[in-house]
Amino acid sequence: MPFLSPLPLVAIFLTWLAVRYTPARQARHAIVLLASGIFYYSVGGSFIVILALSIVFNFYWGDLLRRTSSTPLLFTGIAVNIGLLSTFKYLPQLAQPWANLSPTAAQIAALVLPVGISFWTFQGLSYLFDQYRGEELDPTLLEFAIYIAFAPTVLSGPISRLSELLPQLRSSERAGWSDLARGTQQMWVGIWMISLGRLLGSGVPAEGVTWAFDRSAGLGFFEVWLLLIGYGFQIFFDFAGYSRLVIGLAAGFAIQLQENFDRPFLSLTPTTFWQRWHMSLSFWIRDYLFMPLAMVRGDLWWRNGVLVLSMAVFGLWHQASWLFLLWGVYQGTLLVLHRFWQQFAKRRKLVVPDLLSWLLTYVVISLGWILFRSQDLPQARALLGAALNPWARATVSLPASFVWLVLLTAAGYFSWCWLSERLEGRSSLNWIPVEGRFSFYALTSYLVVFYRSSVESFIYFRF
Amino acid sequence: MEFSMSADSQAKQMAVQMIEYLKSKILRDDNVEILLDTSLVASGMIDSFALIDILLQLEKVTQRKISPGKVSPRDMDTVTLMLITAERVGKPRP
């Protein structure tokens, strides 16, 4: 985890002190950008050149769009950004099958993905769209560079919008000690969530989600569902925890970032789920892809088609693979089916009990994890076969430690959600003294990180 | 751009038409209260599918052609914002 080794933590604190005690806003921005640049270089090496080129291009192109609002210019800007992303993200995957036959294909297949490119390219694109739409955005190059390369978000989001960041950058108020305290608390929560995600992945003592997926061919109906529940929580704690960590880090610098998760597993419909899961990407797809395309025609079939297409792009954003494409199409189809059901239920005045609605949503979303996590189509087919056949028997049994880990995590999560809804308006753990909360986060994180010698890396870094 | 509801009776008329449409066709509940500045998108009252119907209705009510690429959900959050958006990005129909 790039932020959590001693050197970056000291560097973050020194940067914070410099920002805190520098009166001139421009100078503060320069410090933040310099620190972000050093941070990105330490993780991404020479790819910082690509990042810098992307910043310069999008800044000047956006400025041009602001003045002309020209559609061909917008499409050129989109093409350049998608071209850059495709070169590093999709071309190597497409070239892989021919790598042994052609030296050129081998070179392309060997291209390394610049870390965070999927996130910052989408930020650049949203800026171009916003300028084309005539939003009142007039960043300086320095402000725009911070927007794209801001250290907390440059690696894995949340995908920010300049319209949200710019007023904060221009605020005369400097980060204070209370911001640092609030941010640190959020970072601890994030670290704790990431630790829990890793624990689910690696298991206690050694049989976790990764172990079970490697043996998925022998799993039966109950085992597959337990695995899907476990994986859902693993990816949630991993990514939502990382997002919380990043939001906390930015909050320390008095920058409020967009939330990325909002208790998604409590969703009563697939539509609600997609308003609560990876929200920054979900809303990006809604605002810049679904809406403009859907409004081209008023027909229902067109709108439904665009919805499926948008979710397919959502899937391919992760990786150019059949499985991610299928996952996206599957999610899009769920959303369309939900629309049909809503209209049918409205006409017939049908009311589905919340518990049933929640259960159905949880089941169909969990089923989708098969496509998200499987290594290849045969593995996905085998898992789907077992998940949809209640009589499928296991030839490999899951260890009791894994079963308990998943069940306890699920019970803990839903109890926490239930509790927090009943403590309306109050953060669910705020009734515990701050020392108690920090001790709990520290102890559990320590146990997980240091007890397990081989921990998985953050899942979303590969996207 | 300044947009004054009280000063412009035509705009007021358009706002009333939009509110009636939202109540009867989108929310299907005549008892729900929608004011000029009631948040519709951010509050979750309407979703992106409904936004498209609303935009088409906005084109009818304002007699303007609105380019889809020029509108974001944020521009449609309230009835006031909808009319401002139509004024800002819509082109008068011939």
Interface residues (C-beta under 8 A of the other chain):
Chain A: T71 L74 F129 D130 Y132 R133 G134 E135 T271 Q275 R286 D287 F290 M291 P292 L293 A294 M295 V296 G298 R303 L307 R339 K346
Chain B: R28 G44 D47 S48 F49 L51 I52 D53 L55 L56 P68 G69 K70 V71 S72 P73 R74 D75 R88 V89
